[in-house]
């Protein structure tokens, strides 16, 4: 299923991705550092929600308390929990 997440506290504004069970694919960021985010999308394609959280949760961008990778970890966890509660 396709999910959209409005980011908070980052240069990117939105993350879209597919979630099949706990596997994440087709990640797209809107806004932010284009090249870096394309790299993150490519590296995370096919990872599970837990794997993405393990690698990305808690990463900060400069003095910000979050980052685009951290927001991706938050987004995929929220989507997974939403899908489990249906």
PDB file of N, CA, C and O in Angstrom:
ATOM      1  N   UNK A   1       0.844  -1.167   0.000  1.00  0.00           N
ATOM      2  CA  UNK A   1       0.000   0.000   0.000  1.00  0.00           C
ATOM      3  C   UNK A   1       0.895   1.237   0.000  1.00  0.00           C
ATOM      4  O   UNK A   1       1.977   1.221   0.588  1.00  0.00           O
ATOM      5  N   UNK A   2       0.458   2.290  -0.645  1.00  0.00           N
ATOM      6  CA  UNK A   2       1.202   3.546  -0.749  1.00  0.00           C
ATOM      7  C   UNK A   2       0.864   4.429   0.440  1.00  0.00           C
ATOM      8  O   UNK A   2      -0.303   4.573   0.806  1.00  0.00           O
ATOM      9  N   UNK A   3       1.885   5.018   1.038  1.00  0.00           N
ATOM     10  CA  UNK A   3       1.714   5.918   2.180  1.00  0.00           C
ATOM     11  C   UNK A   3       2.402   7.251   1.901  1.00  0.00           C
ATOM     12  O   UNK A   3       3.389   7.312   1.168  1.00  0.00           O
ATOM     13  N   UNK A   4       1.869   8.312   2.493  1.00  0.00           N
ATOM     14  CA  UNK A   4       2.474   9.644   2.455  1.00  0.00           C
ATOM     15  C   UNK A   4       2.634  10.124   3.875  1.00  0.00           C
ATOM     16  O   UNK A   4       1.756   9.925   4.715  1.00  0.00           O
ATOM     17  N   UNK A   5       3.773  10.765   4.144  1.00  0.00           N
ATOM     18  CA  UNK A   5       4.056  11.275   5.481  1.00  0.00           C
ATOM     19  C   UNK A   5       4.546  12.711   5.357  1.00  0.00           C
ATOM     20  O   UNK A   5       5.493  12.989   4.622  1.00  0.00           O
ATOM     21  N   UNK A   6       3.898  13.621   6.079  1.00  0.00           N
ATOM     22  CA  UNK A   6       4.320  15.014   6.124  1.00  0.00           C
ATOM     23  C   UNK A   6       5.431  15.130   7.165  1.00  0.00           C
ATOM     24  O   UNK A   6       5.213  14.856   8.345  1.00  0.00           O
ATOM     25  N   UNK A   7       6.620  15.536   6.725  1.00  0.00           N
ATOM     26  CA  UNK A   7       7.765  15.600   7.628  1.00  0.00           C
ATOM     27  C   UNK A   7       7.652  16.814   8.552  1.00  0.00           C
ATOM     28  O   UNK A   7       6.892  17.747   8.296  1.00  0.00           O
ATOM     29  N   UNK A   8       8.429  16.771   9.627  1.00  0.00           N
ATOM     30  CA  UNK A   8       8.446  17.832  10.632  1.00  0.00           C
ATOM     31  C   UNK A   8       9.894  18.185  10.963  1.00  0.00           C
ATOM     32  O   UNK A   8      10.682  17.310  11.324  1.00  0.00           O
ATOM     33  N   UNK A   9      10.239  19.451  10.842  1.00  0.00           N
ATOM     34  CA  UNK A   9      11.558  19.908  11.249  1.00  0.00           C
ATOM     35  C   UNK A   9      12.682  19.634  10.270  1.00  0.00           C
ATOM     36  O   UNK A   9      13.852  19.658  10.649  1.00  0.00           O
ATOM     37  N   UNK A  10      12.342  19.371   9.003  1.00  0.00           N
ATOM     38  CA  UNK A  10      13.366  19.094   7.988  1.00  0.00           C
ATOM     39  C   UNK A  10      13.121  19.927   6.742  1.00  0.00           C
ATOM     40  O   UNK A  10      12.060  20.528   6.576  1.00  0.00           O
ATOM     41  N   UNK A  11      14.117  19.953   5.871  1.00  0.00           N
ATOM     42  CA  UNK A  11      13.974  20.670   4.593  1.00  0.00           C
ATOM     43  C   UNK A  11      12.991  19.962   3.665  1.00  0.00           C
ATOM     44  O   UNK A  11      12.272  20.614   2.909  1.00  0.00           O
ATOM     45  N   UNK A  12      12.958  18.650   3.718  1.00  0.00           N
ATOM     46  CA  UNK A  12      11.967  17.930   2.910  1.00  0.00           C
ATOM     47  C   UNK A  12      10.583  18.140   3.530  1.00  0.00           C
ATOM     48  O   UNK A  12      10.454  18.315   4.742  1.00  0.00           O
ATOM     49  N   UNK A  13       9.572  18.121   2.694  1.00  0.00           N
ATOM     50  CA  UNK A  13       8.212  18.351   3.177  1.00  0.00           C
ATOM     51  C   UNK A  13       7.370  17.086   3.272  1.00  0.00           C
ATOM     52  O   UNK A  13       6.427  17.018   4.060  1.00  0.00           O
ATOM     53  N   UNK A  14       7.715  16.085   2.467  1.00  0.00           N
ATOM     54  CA  UNK A  14       6.876  14.886   2.398  1.00  0.00           C
ATOM     55  C   UNK A  14       7.708  13.692   1.968  1.00  0.00           C
ATOM     56  O   UNK A  14       8.670  13.819   1.211  1.00  0.00           O
ATOM     57  N   UNK A  15       7.309  12.514   2.475  1.00  0.00           N
ATOM     58  CA  UNK A  15       7.910  11.256   2.056  1.00  0.00           C
ATOM     59  C   UNK A  15       6.778  10.333   1.615  1.00  0.00           C
ATOM     60  O   UNK A  15       5.813  10.139   2.355  1.00  0.00           O
ATOM     61  N   UNK A  16       6.886   9.771   0.432  1.00  0.00           N
ATOM     62  CA  UNK A  16       5.944   8.767  -0.058  1.00  0.00           C
ATOM     63  C   UNK A  16       6.691   7.448  -0.192  1.00  0.00           C
ATOM     64  O   UNK A  16       7.865   7.432  -0.561  1.00  0.00           O
ATOM     65  N   UNK A  17       6.019   6.345   0.103  1.00  0.00           N
ATOM     66  CA  UNK A  17       6.642   5.031   0.004  1.00  0.00           C
ATOM     67  C   UNK A  17       5.574   3.958  -0.023  1.00  0.00           C
ATOM     68  O   UNK A  17       4.424   4.192   0.349  1.00  0.00           O
ATOM     69  N   UNK A  18       5.975   2.769  -0.471  1.00  0.00           N
ATOM     70  CA  UNK A  18       5.105   1.600  -0.459  1.00  0.00           C
ATOM     71  C   UNK A  18       5.492   0.729   0.722  1.00  0.00           C
ATOM     72  O   UNK A  18       6.664   0.635   1.087  1.00  0.00           O
ATOM     73  N   UNK A  19       4.488   0.093   1.315  1.00  0.00           N
ATOM     74  CA  UNK A  19       4.717  -0.822   2.420  1.00  0.00           C
ATOM     75  C   UNK A  19       3.957  -2.108   2.130  1.00  0.00           C
ATOM     76  O   UNK A  19       2.735  -2.102   1.982  1.00  0.00           O
ATOM     77  N   UNK A  20       4.697  -3.208   2.050  1.00  0.00           N
ATOM     78  CA  UNK A  20       4.118  -4.525   1.809  1.00  0.00           C
ATOM     79  C   UNK A  20       4.501  -5.395   2.997  1.00  0.00           C
ATOM     80  O   UNK A  20       5.623  -5.897   3.064  1.00  0.00           O
ATOM     81  N   UNK A  21       3.577  -5.575   3.933  1.00  0.00           N
ATOM     82  CA  UNK A  21       3.904  -6.228   5.195  1.00  0.00           C
ATOM     83  C   UNK A  21       4.788  -5.287   5.991  1.00  0.00           C
ATOM     84  O   UNK A  21       4.345  -4.225   6.426  1.00  0.00           O
ATOM     85  N   UNK A  22       6.058  -5.687   6.182  1.00  0.00           N
ATOM     86  CA  UNK A  22       6.987  -4.786   6.856  1.00  0.00           C
ATOM     87  C   UNK A  22       8.142  -4.368   5.941  1.00  0.00           C
ATOM     88  O   UNK A  22       9.156  -3.852   6.412  1.00  0.00           O
ATOM     89  N   UNK A  23       7.984  -4.593   4.629  1.00  0.00           N
ATOM     90  CA  UNK A  23       9.032  -4.263   3.658  1.00  0.00           C
ATOM     91  C   UNK A  23       8.691  -2.944   2.966  1.00  0.00           C
ATOM     92  O   UNK A  23       7.582  -2.757   2.465  1.00  0.00           O
ATOM     93  N   UNK A  24       9.661  -2.040   2.949  1.00  0.00           N
ATOM     94  CA  UNK A  24       9.490  -0.690   2.404  1.00  0.00           C
ATOM     95  C   UNK A  24      10.145  -0.615   1.025  1.00  0.00           C
ATOM     96  O   UNK A  24      11.245  -1.129   0.822  1.00  0.00           O
ATOM     97  N   UNK A  25       9.455   0.034   0.078  1.00  0.00           N
ATOM     98  CA  UNK A  25      10.018   0.203  -1.268  1.00  0.00           C
ATOM     99  C   UNK A  25       9.485   1.487  -1.890  1.00  0.00           C
ATOM    100  O   UNK A  25       8.583   2.131  -1.353  1.00  0.00           O
ATOM    101  N   UNK A  26      10.067   1.845  -3.038  1.00  0.00           N
ATOM    102  CA  UNK A  26       9.630   3.004  -3.832  1.00  0.00           C
ATOM    103  C   UNK A  26       9.547   4.282  -2.996  1.00  0.00           C
ATOM    104  O   UNK A  26       8.543   4.992  -3.042  1.00  0.00           O
ATOM    105  N   UNK A  27      10.595   4.572  -2.239  1.00  0.00           N
ATOM    106  CA  UNK A  27      10.638   5.744  -1.366  1.00  0.00           C
ATOM    107  C   UNK A  27      10.919   6.984  -2.204  1.00  0.00           C
ATOM    108  O   UNK A  27      11.796   6.976  -3.068  1.00  0.00           O
ATOM    109  N   UNK A  28      10.163   8.054  -1.939  1.00  0.00           N
ATOM    110  CA  UNK A  28      10.359   9.333  -2.615  1.00  0.00           C
ATOM    111  C   UNK A  28      10.265  10.452  -1.592  1.00  0.00           C
ATOM    112  O   UNK A  28       9.298  10.528  -0.834  1.00  0.00           O
ATOM    113  N   UNK A  29      11.273  11.326  -1.571  1.00  0.00           N
ATOM    114  CA  UNK A  29      11.251  12.532  -0.744  1.00  0.00           C
ATOM    115  C   UNK A  29      10.887  13.712  -1.628  1.00  0.00           C
ATOM    116  O   UNK A  29      11.252  13.742  -2.804  1.00  0.00           O
ATOM    117  N   UNK A  30      10.177  14.676  -1.082  1.00  0.00           N
ATOM    118  CA  UNK A  30       9.850  15.912  -1.780  1.00  0.00           C
ATOM    119  C   UNK A  30      10.487  17.056  -1.017  1.00  0.00           C
ATOM    120  O   UNK A  30      10.165  17.305   0.144  1.00  0.00           O
ATOM    121  N   UNK A  31      11.408  17.758  -1.695  1.00  0.00           N
ATOM    122  CA  UNK A  31      12.207  18.792  -1.057  1.00  0.00           C
ATOM    123  C   UNK A  31      13.450  18.160  -0.452  1.00  0.00           C
ATOM    124  O   UNK A  31      13.652  16.950  -0.545  1.00  0.00           O
ATOM    125  N   UNK A  32      14.274  18.983   0.162  1.00  0.00           N
ATOM    126  CA  UNK A  32      15.477  18.477   0.812  1.00  0.00           C
ATOM    127  C   UNK A  32      16.647  18.365  -0.139  1.00  0.00           C
ATOM    128  O   UNK A  32      16.594  18.865  -1.263  1.00  0.00           O
ATOM    129  N   UNK A  33      17.696  17.714   0.305  1.00  0.00           N
ATOM    130  CA  UNK A  33      18.950  17.551  -0.447  1.00  0.00           C
ATOM    131  C   UNK A  33      18.797  16.404  -1.444  1.00  0.00           C
ATOM    132  O   UNK A  33      18.927  15.235  -1.083  1.00  0.00           O
ATOM    133  N   UNK A  34      18.529  16.742  -2.662  1.00  0.00           N
ATOM    134  CA  UNK A  34      18.137  15.782  -3.690  1.00  0.00           C
ATOM    135  C   UNK A  34      19.075  14.585  -3.800  1.00  0.00           C
ATOM    136  O   UNK A  34      18.622  13.443  -3.720  1.00  0.00           O
ATOM    137  N   UNK A  35      20.352  14.818  -3.977  1.00  0.00           N
ATOM    138  CA  UNK A  35      21.288  13.703  -4.175  1.00  0.00           C
ATOM    139  C   UNK A  35      21.380  12.803  -2.956  1.00  0.00           C
ATOM    140  O   UNK A  35      21.349  11.579  -3.082  1.00  0.00           O
ATOM    141  N   UNK A  36      21.493  13.398  -1.779  1.00  0.00           N
ATOM    142  CA  UNK A  36      21.586  12.601  -0.554  1.00  0.00           C
ATOM    143  C   UNK A  36      20.327  11.775  -0.336  1.00  0.00           C
ATOM    144  O   UNK A  36      20.401  10.607   0.048  1.00  0.00           O
ATOM    145  N   UNK A  37      19.180  12.379  -0.580  1.00  0.00           N
ATOM    146  CA  UNK A  37      17.926  11.665  -0.349  1.00  0.00           C
ATOM    147  C   UNK A  37      17.704  10.559  -1.373  1.00  0.00           C
ATOM    148  O   UNK A  37      17.117   9.528  -1.046  1.00  0.00           O
ATOM    149  N   UNK A  38      18.160  10.755  -2.600  1.00  0.00           N
ATOM    150  CA  UNK A  38      18.094   9.677  -3.589  1.00  0.00           C
ATOM    151  C   UNK A  38      18.944   8.494  -3.126  1.00  0.00           C
ATOM    152  O   UNK A  38      18.560   7.338  -3.302  1.00  0.00           O
ATOM    153  N   UNK A  39      20.095   8.791  -2.536  1.00  0.00           N
ATOM    154  CA  UNK A  39      20.957   7.733  -2.015  1.00  0.00           C
ATOM    155  C   UNK A  39      20.285   6.970  -0.889  1.00  0.00           C
ATOM    156  O   UNK A  39      20.324   5.740  -0.859  1.00  0.00           O
ATOM    157  N   UNK A  40      19.668   7.691   0.037  1.00  0.00           N
ATOM    158  CA  UNK A  40      18.955   7.044   1.145  1.00  0.00           C
ATOM    159  C   UNK A  40      17.830   6.169   0.605  1.00  0.00           C
ATOM    160  O   UNK A  40      17.643   5.041   1.062  1.00  0.00           O
ATOM    161  N   UNK A  41      17.089   6.683  -0.358  1.00  0.00           N
ATOM    162  CA  UNK A  41      15.984   5.915  -0.951  1.00  0.00           C
ATOM    163  C   UNK A  41      16.500   4.625  -1.575  1.00  0.00           C
ATOM    164  O   UNK A  41      15.907   3.561  -1.397  1.00  0.00           O
ATOM    165  N   UNK A  42      17.593   4.723  -2.298  1.00  0.00           N
ATOM    166  CA  UNK A  42      18.160   3.549  -2.959  1.00  0.00           C
ATOM    167  C   UNK A  42      18.660   2.529  -1.938  1.00  0.00           C
ATOM    168  O   UNK A  42      18.419   1.331  -2.085  1.00  0.00           O
ATOM    169  N   UNK A  43      19.349   2.997  -0.914  1.00  0.00           N
ATOM    170  CA  UNK A  43      19.897   2.088   0.097  1.00  0.00           C
ATOM    171  C   UNK A  43      18.808   1.410   0.927  1.00  0.00           C
ATOM    172  O   UNK A  43      18.967   0.262   1.341  1.00  0.00           O
ATOM    173  N   UNK A  44      17.703   2.118   1.170  1.00  0.00           N
ATOM    174  CA  UNK A  44      16.641   1.579   2.026  1.00  0.00           C
ATOM    175  C   UNK A  44      15.610   0.761   1.273  1.00  0.00           C
ATOM    176  O   UNK A  44      14.793   0.080   1.893  1.00  0.00           O
ATOM    177  N   UNK A  45      15.631   0.816  -0.060  1.00  0.00           N
ATOM    178  CA  UNK A  45      14.655   0.079  -0.848  1.00  0.00           C
ATOM    179  C   UNK A  45      14.767  -1.426  -0.554  1.00  0.00           C
ATOM    180  O   UNK A  45      15.830  -2.021  -0.728  1.00  0.00           O
ATOM    181  N   UNK A  46      13.672  -2.022  -0.114  1.00  0.00           N
ATOM    182  CA  UNK A  46      13.647  -3.445   0.182  1.00  0.00           C
ATOM    183  C   UNK A  46      13.954  -3.777   1.636  1.00  0.00           C
ATOM    184  O   UNK A  46      13.885  -4.942   2.028  1.00  0.00           O
ATOM    185  N   UNK A  47      14.291  -2.776   2.440  1.00  0.00           N
ATOM    186  CA  UNK A  47      14.546  -3.014   3.865  1.00  0.00           C
ATOM    187  C   UNK A  47      13.227  -3.137   4.620  1.00  0.00           C
ATOM    188  O   UNK A  47      12.180  -2.680   4.162  1.00  0.00           O
ATOM    189  N   UNK A  48      13.307  -3.763   5.781  1.00  0.00           N
ATOM    190  CA  UNK A  48      12.134  -3.834   6.649  1.00  0.00           C
ATOM    191  C   UNK A  48      12.048  -2.571   7.489  1.00  0.00           C
ATOM    192  O   UNK A  48      13.003  -1.799   7.579  1.00  0.00           O
ATOM    193  N   UNK A  49      10.895  -2.375   8.099  1.00  0.00           N
ATOM    194  CA  UNK A  49      10.688  -1.242   9.001  1.00  0.00           C
ATOM    195  C   UNK A  49      11.732  -1.267  10.117  1.00  0.00           C
ATOM    196  O   UNK A  49      12.324  -0.234  10.429  1.00  0.00           O
ATOM    197  N   UNK A  50      11.963  -2.430  10.718  1.00  0.00           N
ATOM    198  CA  UNK A  50      12.951  -2.547  11.803  1.00  0.00           C
ATOM    199  C   UNK A  50      14.358  -2.197  11.328  1.00  0.00           C
ATOM    200  O   UNK A  50      15.102  -1.521  12.038  1.00  0.00           O
ATOM    201  N   UNK A  51      14.725  -2.651  10.134  1.00  0.00           N
ATOM    202  CA  UNK A  51      16.062  -2.353   9.610  1.00  0.00           C
ATOM    203  C   UNK A  51      16.243  -0.855   9.393  1.00  0.00           C
ATOM    204  O   UNK A  51      17.289  -0.299   9.728  1.00  0.00           O
ATOM    205  N   UNK A  52      15.230  -0.206   8.837  1.00  0.00           N
ATOM    206  CA  UNK A  52      15.311   1.238   8.613  1.00  0.00           C
ATOM    207  C   UNK A  52      15.426   1.963   9.945  1.00  0.00           C
ATOM    208  O   UNK A  52      16.248   2.868  10.090  1.00  0.00           O
ATOM    209  N   UNK A  53      14.613   1.576  10.914  1.00  0.00           N
ATOM    210  CA  UNK A  53      14.715   2.194  12.243  1.00  0.00           C
ATOM    211  C   UNK A  53      16.096   1.979  12.855  1.00  0.00           C
ATOM    212  O   UNK A  53      16.688   2.915  13.393  1.00  0.00           O
ATOM    213  N   UNK A  54      16.607   0.767  12.778  1.00  0.00           N
ATOM    214  CA  UNK A  54      17.917   0.458  13.361  1.00  0.00           C
ATOM    215  C   UNK A  54      19.022   1.333  12.773  1.00  0.00           C
ATOM    216  O   UNK A  54      19.932   1.751  13.490  1.00  0.00           O
ATOM    217  N   UNK A  55      18.945   1.610  11.478  1.00  0.00           N
ATOM    218  CA  UNK A  55      19.992   2.378  10.806  1.00  0.00           C
ATOM    219  C   UNK A  55      19.799   3.893  10.881  1.00  0.00           C
ATOM    220  O   UNK A  55      20.779   4.636  10.920  1.00  0.00           O
ATOM    221  N   UNK A  56      18.549   4.358  10.903  1.00  0.00           N
ATOM    222  CA  UNK A  56      18.312   5.790  10.699  1.00  0.00           C
ATOM    223  C   UNK A  56      17.720   6.550  11.883  1.00  0.00           C
ATOM    224  O   UNK A  56      17.873   7.769  11.968  1.00  0.00           O
ATOM    225  N   UNK A  57      17.051   5.859  12.788  1.00  0.00           N
ATOM    226  CA  UNK A  57      16.379   6.538  13.904  1.00  0.00           C
ATOM    227  C   UNK A  57      17.400   7.288  14.760  1.00  0.00           C
ATOM    228  O   UNK A  57      18.434   6.737  15.140  1.00  0.00           O
ATOM    229  N   UNK A  58      17.096   8.544  15.055  1.00  0.00           N
ATOM    230  CA  UNK A  58      17.937   9.343  15.942  1.00  0.00           C
ATOM    231  C   UNK A  58      19.008  10.164  15.250  1.00  0.00           C
ATOM    232  O   UNK A  58      19.700  10.938  15.911  1.00  0.00           O
ATOM    233  N   UNK A  59      19.168  10.023  13.936  1.00  0.00           N
ATOM    234  CA  UNK A  59      20.150  10.843  13.220  1.00  0.00           C
ATOM    235  C   UNK A  59      19.673  12.293  13.239  1.00  0.00           C
ATOM    236  O   UNK A  59      18.504  12.576  12.977  1.00  0.00           O
ATOM    237  N   UNK A  60      20.584  13.197  13.550  1.00  0.00           N
ATOM    238  CA  UNK A  60      20.261  14.618  13.580  1.00  0.00           C
ATOM    239  C   UNK A  60      20.917  15.326  12.405  1.00  0.00           C
ATOM    240  O   UNK A  60      21.937  14.872  11.886  1.00  0.00           O
ATOM    241  N   UNK A  61      20.328  16.434  11.990  1.00  0.00           N
ATOM    242  CA  UNK A  61      20.866  17.267  10.920  1.00  0.00           C
ATOM    243  C   UNK A  61      21.333  18.580  11.555  1.00  0.00           C
ATOM    244  O   UNK A  61      20.515  19.417  11.935  1.00  0.00           O
ATOM    245  N   UNK A  62      22.631  18.750  11.665  1.00  0.00           N
ATOM    246  CA  UNK A  62      23.169  19.946  12.307  1.00  0.00           C
ATOM    247  C   UNK A  62      22.669  20.049  13.739  1.00  0.00           C
ATOM    248  O   UNK A  62      22.825  19.123  14.535  1.00  0.00           O
ATOM    249  N   UNK A  63      22.065  21.188  14.052  1.00  0.00           N
ATOM    250  CA  UNK A  63      21.539  21.415  15.400  1.00  0.00           C
ATOM    251  C   UNK A  63      20.068  21.045  15.532  1.00  0.00           C
ATOM    252  O   UNK A  63      19.474  21.210  16.598  1.00  0.00           O
ATOM    253  N   UNK A  64      19.483  20.545  14.452  1.00  0.00           N
ATOM    254  CA  UNK A  64      18.077  20.134  14.492  1.00  0.00           C
ATOM    255  C   UNK A  64      17.947  18.824  15.270  1.00  0.00           C
ATOM    256  O   UNK A  64      18.862  18.001  15.248  1.00  0.00           O
ATOM    257  N   UNK A  65      16.829  18.626  15.952  1.00  0.00           N
ATOM    258  CA  UNK A  65      16.652  17.379  16.715  1.00  0.00           C
ATOM    259  C   UNK A  65      16.255  16.183  15.845  1.00  0.00           C
ATOM    260  O   UNK A  65      16.074  15.079  16.357  1.00  0.00           O
ATOM    261  N   UNK A  66      16.120  16.395  14.548  1.00  0.00           N
ATOM    262  CA  UNK A  66      15.716  15.338  13.618  1.00  0.00           C
ATOM    263  C   UNK A  66      16.464  15.522  12.306  1.00  0.00           C
ATOM    264  O   UNK A  66      17.303  16.414  12.183  1.00  0.00           O
ATOM    265  N   UNK A  67      16.164  14.688  11.338  1.00  0.00           N
ATOM    266  CA  UNK A  67      16.761  14.762   9.998  1.00  0.00           C
ATOM    267  C   UNK A  67      15.830  14.060   9.033  1.00  0.00           C
ATOM    268  O   UNK A  67      14.851  13.443   9.453  1.00  0.00           O
ATOM    269  N   UNK A  68      16.121  14.145   7.751  1.00  0.00           N
ATOM    270  CA  UNK A  68      15.315  13.417   6.772  1.00  0.00           C
ATOM    271  C   UNK A  68      15.392  11.899   7.005  1.00  0.00           C
ATOM    272  O   UNK A  68      14.362  11.230   6.933  1.00  0.00           O
ATOM    273  N   UNK A  69      16.578  11.337   7.280  1.00  0.00           N
ATOM    274  CA  UNK A  69      16.615   9.900   7.577  1.00  0.00           C
ATOM    275  C   UNK A  69      15.806   9.542   8.827  1.00  0.00           C
ATOM    276  O   UNK A  69      15.105   8.530   8.842  1.00  0.00           O
ATOM    277  N   UNK A  70      15.901  10.358   9.861  1.00  0.00           N
ATOM    278  CA  UNK A  70      15.131  10.125  11.083  1.00  0.00           C
ATOM    279  C   UNK A  70      13.633  10.195  10.798  1.00  0.00           C
ATOM    280  O   UNK A  70      12.855   9.405  11.333  1.00  0.00           O
ATOM    281  N   UNK A  71      13.236  11.142   9.956  1.00  0.00           N
ATOM    282  CA  UNK A  71      11.824  11.269   9.596  1.00  0.00           C
ATOM    283  C   UNK A  71      11.347  10.060   8.794  1.00  0.00           C
ATOM    284  O   UNK A  71      10.197   9.643   8.934  1.00  0.00           O
ATOM    285  N   UNK A  72      12.217   9.491   7.956  1.00  0.00           N
ATOM    286  CA  UNK A  72      11.862   8.273   7.230  1.00  0.00           C
ATOM    287  C   UNK A  72      11.609   7.131   8.208  1.00  0.00           C
ATOM    288  O   UNK A  72      10.641   6.386   8.055  1.00  0.00           O
ATOM    289  N   UNK A  73      12.468   6.991   9.206  1.00  0.00           N
ATOM    290  CA  UNK A  73      12.281   5.942  10.219  1.00  0.00           C
ATOM    291  C   UNK A  73      10.950   6.135  10.945  1.00  0.00           C
ATOM    292  O   UNK A  73      10.231   5.168  11.197  1.00  0.00           O
ATOM    293  N   UNK A  74      10.627   7.367  11.276  1.00  0.00           N
ATOM    294  CA  UNK A  74       9.353   7.677  11.945  1.00  0.00           C
ATOM    295  C   UNK A  74       8.178   7.356  11.028  1.00  0.00           C
ATOM    296  O   UNK A  74       7.179   6.782  11.462  1.00  0.00           O
ATOM    297  N   UNK A  75       8.305   7.731   9.762  1.00  0.00           N
ATOM    298  CA  UNK A  75       7.219   7.534   8.796  1.00  0.00           C
ATOM    299  C   UNK A  75       6.907   6.060   8.571  1.00  0.00           C
ATOM    300  O   UNK A  75       5.742   5.661   8.574  1.00  0.00           O
ATOM    301  N   UNK A  76       7.941   5.255   8.378  1.00  0.00           N
ATOM    302  CA  UNK A  76       7.686   3.842   8.089  1.00  0.00           C
ATOM    303  C   UNK A  76       7.122   3.119   9.313  1.00  0.00           C
ATOM    304  O   UNK A  76       6.294   2.219   9.173  1.00  0.00           O
ATOM    305  N   UNK A  77       7.561   3.504  10.504  1.00  0.00           N
ATOM    306  CA  UNK A  77       7.006   2.899  11.726  1.00  0.00           C
ATOM    307  C   UNK A  77       5.535   3.263  11.873  1.00  0.00           C
ATOM    308  O   UNK A  77       4.712   2.404  12.189  1.00  0.00           O
ATOM    309  N   UNK A  78       5.195   4.537  11.645  1.00  0.00           N
ATOM    310  CA  UNK A  78       3.805   4.969  11.768  1.00  0.00           C
ATOM    311  C   UNK A  78       2.910   4.252  10.757  1.00  0.00           C
ATOM    312  O   UNK A  78       1.801   3.834  11.091  1.00  0.00           O
ATOM    313  N   UNK A  79       3.392   4.111   9.522  1.00  0.00           N
ATOM    314  CA  UNK A  79       2.612   3.419   8.494  1.00  0.00           C
ATOM    315  C   UNK A  79       2.438   1.942   8.847  1.00  0.00           C
ATOM    316  O   UNK A  79       1.357   1.378   8.676  1.00  0.00           O
ATOM    317  N   UNK A  80       3.499   1.328   9.337  1.00  0.00           N
ATOM    318  CA  UNK A  80       3.421  -0.082   9.704  1.00  0.00           C
ATOM    319  C   UNK A  80       2.400  -0.292  10.829  1.00  0.00           C
ATOM    320  O   UNK A  80       1.573  -1.203  10.764  1.00  0.00           O
ATOM    321  N   UNK A  81       2.465   0.548  11.846  1.00  0.00           N
ATOM    322  CA  UNK A  81       1.517   0.423  12.960  1.00  0.00           C
ATOM    323  C   UNK A  81       0.086   0.671  12.491  1.00  0.00           C
ATOM    324  O   UNK A  81      -0.844   0.000  12.939  1.00  0.00           O
ATOM    325  N   UNK A  82      -0.087   1.629  11.593  1.00  0.00           N
ATOM    326  CA  UNK A  82      -1.418   1.904  11.033  1.00  0.00           C
ATOM    327  C   UNK A  82      -1.922   0.684  10.262  1.00  0.00           C
ATOM    328  O   UNK A  82      -3.091   0.319  10.378  1.00  0.00           O
ATOM    329  N   UNK A  83      -1.053   0.056   9.481  1.00  0.00           N
ATOM    330  CA  UNK A  83      -1.468  -1.098   8.690  1.00  0.00           C
ATOM    331  C   UNK A  83      -1.794  -2.302   9.570  1.00  0.00           C
ATOM    332  O   UNK A  83      -2.654  -3.108   9.216  1.00  0.00           O
ATOM    333  N   UNK A  84      -1.128  -2.432  10.697  1.00  0.00           N
ATOM    334  CA  UNK A  84      -1.378  -3.533  11.618  1.00  0.00           C
ATOM    335  C   UNK A  84      -2.696  -3.362  12.381  1.00  0.00           C
ATOM    336  O   UNK A  84      -3.296  -4.343  12.819  1.00  0.00           O
ATOM    337  N   UNK A  85      -3.136  -2.125  12.535  1.00  0.00           N
ATOM    338  CA  UNK A  85      -4.357  -1.836  13.293  1.00  0.00           C
ATOM    339  C   UNK A  85      -5.610  -1.815  12.437  1.00  0.00           C
ATOM    340  O   UNK A  85      -6.694  -1.515  12.937  1.00  0.00           O
ATOM    341  N   UNK A  86      -5.482  -2.127  11.165  1.00  0.00           N
ATOM    342  CA  UNK A  86      -6.665  -2.120  10.274  1.00  0.00           C
ATOM    343  C   UNK A  86      -7.463  -3.385  10.448  1.00  0.00           C
ATOM    344  O   UNK A  86      -8.487  -3.564   9.790  1.00  0.00           O
TER     345      UNK A  86
END
